[in-house]
Amino acid sequence: MNIDYKKYSDGLVPAIIQDANTLKVLMMGFMNEEALNKTKEIKQVTFFSRSKKRLWTKGEESGNFLNVTSMLLDCDSDTLLIKANPQGPVCHTGADTCFNEKNNSENFLFELEGIIKDRIKNPVEGSYTNLLMKKGLNKIAQKVGEEAVELVIEAKDNNKQLFLNEAADLMYHYLLLLNAKGYELKDVLDVLRSRDISK
């Protein structure tokens, strides 16, 4: 990776951070060669802070680290795109991103999974998720089976609304089961990516 640090007068290049799973743009910072080397070494995004005049690993105070999965250099060799898995809110305001990005169709499943994880970690009275979690893994698995059967039944008819509602119910309970088992949607996606889907 041959980065043109001389292109900017301060020797810093922009580094755009993107969620490796949802593809949300999380934040932007600046890196010099030392910051990039540390990022590669510890596999956590490390910037050069222009205000503090030192290296700064995102999450060093909050614990909300950005764990690097890949790094790309643009065609002009002067801007980095770093994909990472965030370990908590990215923005200092407590938001998921510094750009206040709302849910969209491409990342909503991960947003929903985040809500499920939060309910499991921080139970809320009256929450359907917490009610099912209290009933245990067998009940959650049973619900996935029930929703799958109901989806199959609706697939035999032509009622779009009922079919999509059952599909949504199955998706929710499937995500809950994954997390109850200690897995995440990205674990399933990794398995799918490893398969030869061209056949």
C-alpha positions as CSV (number, residue, x, y, z in Angstrom):
1,M,0.0,0.0,0.0
2,N,1.9,3.1,-1.3
3,I,0.1,6.1,0.3
4,D,1.0,9.6,-1.0
5,Y,1.3,11.4,2.4
6,K,3.0,14.3,0.6
7,K,-0.2,15.3,-1.2
8,Y,-1.4,17.2,1.8
9,S,0.7,19.9,3.5
10,D,0.3,18.4,7.0
11,G,1.3,14.9,5.8
12,L,-2.1,13.4,6.9
13,V,-4.5,11.4,4.7
14,P,-8.2,11.1,5.2
15,A,-9.4,7.7,6.5
16,I,-13.1,6.9,6.0
17,I,-14.4,4.2,8.4
18,Q,-17.2,1.9,7.2
19,D,-19.1,-0.7,9.1
20,A,-17.9,-4.0,7.6
21,N,-21.4,-5.6,7.9
22,T,-23.9,-2.8,7.4
23,L,-21.7,-0.7,5.1
24,K,-22.7,2.4,7.0
25,V,-20.1,5.2,6.9
26,L,-19.2,5.5,10.6
27,M,-16.8,8.4,10.8
28,M,-13.8,10.1,9.1
29,G,-10.4,10.8,10.7
30,F,-6.8,11.5,9.6
31,M,-3.8,9.2,9.6
32,N,-0.1,9.6,9.1
33,E,2.3,6.7,8.5
34,E,2.7,6.0,12.2
35,A,-1.1,5.9,12.8
36,L,-1.5,3.5,9.8
37,N,1.3,1.2,11.1
38,K,-0.3,1.1,14.5
39,T,-3.7,0.3,13.0
40,K,-2.2,-2.6,11.1
41,E,-0.3,-3.8,14.2
42,I,-3.2,-3.8,16.7
43,K,-6.0,-4.2,14.2
44,Q,-7.9,-1.3,15.7
45,V,-8.4,2.0,14.0
46,T,-5.8,4.5,15.2
47,F,-5.8,8.1,13.9
48,F,-3.5,11.1,14.3
49,S,-5.4,13.6,16.4
50,R,-4.8,17.1,15.0
51,S,-6.1,18.7,18.2
52,K,-4.1,16.5,20.6
53,K,-1.1,16.2,18.2
54,R,-0.7,12.5,19.0
55,L,-1.8,9.1,17.9
56,W,-5.3,8.3,19.1
57,T,-6.9,4.8,19.0
58,K,-10.7,5.2,18.6
59,G,-12.2,3.7,21.8
60,E,-9.1,4.1,24.0
61,E,-11.3,6.0,26.6
62,S,-14.8,4.7,25.8
63,G,-13.9,1.1,25.0
64,N,-15.8,1.4,21.7
65,F,-13.0,0.2,19.5
66,L,-13.2,-0.2,15.8
67,N,-11.8,-3.6,14.9
68,V,-10.3,-3.6,11.4
69,T,-11.4,-6.2,8.9
70,S,-9.9,-4.6,5.7
71,M,-8.2,-1.5,4.3
72,L,-8.4,-0.1,0.8
73,L,-6.6,2.7,-0.9
74,D,-8.3,4.9,-3.5
75,C,-7.1,5.4,-7.1
76,D,-5.2,8.6,-6.2
77,S,-3.4,6.9,-3.3
78,D,-4.4,9.7,-0.9
79,T,-7.5,8.4,0.9
80,L,-8.1,5.2,2.9
81,L,-11.3,3.2,3.2
82,I,-11.2,1.1,6.3
83,K,-13.9,-1.5,7.1
84,A,-14.3,-2.3,10.7
85,N,-16.6,-3.9,13.3
86,P,-17.6,-1.3,15.9
87,Q,-17.6,-2.4,19.5
88,G,-20.3,0.2,20.5
89,P,-21.5,3.7,19.5
90,V,-19.0,5.5,17.3
91,C,-19.9,9.1,17.7
92,H,-19.1,11.1,20.9
93,T,-22.9,11.9,21.0
94,G,-23.7,8.2,21.5
95,A,-25.0,7.7,18.0
96,D,-24.0,4.8,15.9
97,T,-22.3,7.0,13.3
98,C,-21.0,10.6,13.1
99,F,-23.4,11.2,10.2
100,N,-26.7,10.4,12.0
101,E,-27.5,7.8,9.3
102,K,-31.0,6.4,9.6
103,N,-32.1,2.8,9.0
104,N,-32.3,1.7,5.4
105,S,-33.1,-1.5,3.7
106,E,-29.5,-2.5,3.4
107,N,-28.6,-2.5,7.0
108,F,-31.9,-2.7,8.9
109,L,-31.4,-6.4,9.8
110,F,-28.2,-5.4,11.6
111,E,-30.1,-2.6,13.3
112,L,-32.8,-5.1,14.4
113,E,-30.1,-7.5,15.6
114,G,-28.6,-4.6,17.6
115,I,-32.0,-4.0,19.3
116,I,-32.3,-7.7,20.1
117,K,-28.8,-7.8,21.6
118,D,-29.6,-4.7,23.7
119,R,-32.8,-6.3,25.0
120,I,-30.9,-9.4,25.9
121,K,-28.2,-7.4,27.7
122,N,-30.6,-4.8,29.2
123,P,-34.0,-6.4,29.8
124,V,-37.0,-4.1,29.5
125,E,-40.2,-4.9,31.3
126,G,-43.0,-5.9,28.9
127,S,-40.5,-6.6,26.1
128,Y,-41.6,-9.5,23.9
129,T,-37.9,-10.4,23.3
130,N,-37.3,-10.6,27.1
131,L,-40.4,-12.6,27.6
132,L,-39.2,-15.2,25.1
133,M,-35.7,-15.2,26.5
134,K,-37.1,-16.0,30.0
135,K,-38.9,-19.0,28.5
136,G,-35.6,-20.4,27.3
137,L,-33.9,-21.7,24.2
138,N,-36.4,-24.5,23.5
139,K,-39.3,-22.0,23.4
140,I,-37.4,-19.7,21.0
141,A,-36.5,-22.6,18.7
142,Q,-40.1,-23.8,18.8
143,K,-41.3,-20.3,17.8
144,V,-38.9,-20.4,14.8
145,G,-40.4,-23.7,13.8
146,E,-44.0,-22.4,14.2
147,E,-43.2,-19.2,12.1
148,A,-41.6,-21.3,9.4
149,V,-44.7,-23.5,9.1
150,E,-46.9,-20.4,9.0
151,L,-44.8,-18.9,6.2
152,V,-45.1,-22.1,4.2
153,I,-48.9,-22.1,4.6
154,E,-49.1,-18.5,3.5
155,A,-46.8,-19.2,0.5
156,K,-49.6,-21.5,-0.9
157,D,-52.0,-18.6,-1.0
158,N,-51.9,-15.2,-2.8
159,N,-52.2,-12.8,0.1
160,K,-49.1,-10.6,-0.1
161,Q,-49.6,-8.9,3.3
162,L,-50.1,-12.1,5.2
163,F,-47.1,-13.8,3.4
164,L,-44.8,-10.8,4.1
165,N,-45.9,-10.6,7.7
166,E,-45.1,-14.2,8.3
167,A,-41.8,-13.8,6.6
168,A,-41.0,-10.8,8.9
169,D,-42.1,-12.9,12.0
170,L,-39.8,-15.7,10.9
171,M,-36.9,-13.3,10.4
172,Y,-37.3,-11.8,13.8
173,H,-37.4,-15.1,15.6
174,Y,-34.5,-16.4,13.6
175,L,-32.4,-13.5,14.7
176,L,-33.4,-14.0,18.3
177,L,-32.5,-17.7,18.1
178,L,-29.1,-16.9,16.6
179,N,-28.3,-14.4,19.4
180,A,-29.7,-16.7,22.1
181,K,-27.2,-19.3,20.8
182,G,-24.4,-16.8,21.0
183,Y,-24.1,-16.2,17.3
184,E,-24.7,-13.3,15.0
185,L,-26.0,-12.7,11.5
186,K,-22.5,-12.0,10.3
187,D,-21.5,-15.5,11.3
188,V,-24.1,-16.9,9.0
189,L,-23.1,-14.5,6.2
190,D,-19.5,-15.7,6.6
191,V,-20.7,-19.3,6.0
192,L,-22.7,-18.2,2.9
193,R,-19.7,-16.2,1.5
194,S,-17.5,-19.3,1.9
195,R,-19.8,-21.4,-0.3
196,D,-19.6,-21.6,-4.1
197,I,-22.8,-19.9,-5.0
198,S,-22.1,-20.1,-8.7
199,K,-23.4,-23.7,-8.8
